[in-house]
Amino acid sequence: MFLLGGFWFITSHLPDSIAHLGLLNTSGSKSPLALTEAQAAPSFDAEEQNNIAVYKKALPSVVNITSKSVAFNFFYGQVPQEGQGSGFILDRAGHVLTNFHVIADANRIEVKTSDKHTYKATIVGSDKTHDLALLQISAPNLQPVTLADSSDLVVGQKVYAIGNPFGLNGTMTRGIISSIRSIKGPEGAPIEDAIQTDAAINPGNSGGPLLNSRGEVIGINTLIATGGAEQSSGIGFAIPVNTAKAVLGDLTKYGRVRRPSLGIVSLAIGADLADQMGLAADSGVLVQKVVPGGAADRAGLHGGDKQAYLGNMPIVLGGDLIVAIDGKAVVDTSDIGAIMDKHQPGDTITVTVFRGRRKLEIRLTLGDAREVST
């Protein structure tokens, strides 16, 4: 009884003093709310200003690409599929550059510009080996990107990626160039001087631009090392923009890239095989066969004439061993591929071979590969 009386006395006679002491929750505050507000527009430091400038410059040129295709399920029923990627506008005529794997097998391609307008796109040309595709849209007031020179990039240089990761349009991330190295692209072909970066690149970024601190394109974002997570792990790769520049003319004119060819069927030879075969060099590329009428045939390179087996694989021995092209060492077929990337059909090169124990320098005019031979 005493406790109930005491509680009644406190709650009915002392509410103001208890609330003042902060011991009782009340329905209102006795003191006014005072906020501190900025007296001027926010100021940005130099780094922030540069980030903003890059974004404002590049964003109008970046597009979202939707590829639509039809697959078939177990019961041969049609199943619509849709993929997302990025790209960027090359000129006011509406040419858009992206990755080949973004539009591969697509029945319909749509491009959404930064002003939210959507246009149907046609494929002008594609280069599966370099994972590049050139599209075209018909749209007004397009703002092209500025292409930089990717031959003088350095590790530590600041870079920006803009694209549509996970469908989130107009996303920018920032990082540095972590390395410049040769890697295998999505189709297994080598990408020479690929730009490795820690700027966050995720699914949907493919085909978008990698930019320098002036907002100029230095690369085309193409793949990430995920460890199976299908998201950024801080290791992304971009095709150097100079590689794209080298093929854009062919894509526009022919719809494909005219690849130079030696016109040979070849086999990479390592030190162990070279020793077993008694070759004059520790490594190189063995000419198993020359394609009749091809560049090597016209230049007088020799193919093999002795049938043998490498494990279960039949090979032909006795041909010329290529050890260098234009003075650059050739150890395996990827070295030849890298050299071919810097040439066009019709170019003349010097091939260094061992024919038996004799070392020869042979002038050769490159043919058009049409993806048939090396």
Disulfide bonds with the S-S distance in Angstrom:
none
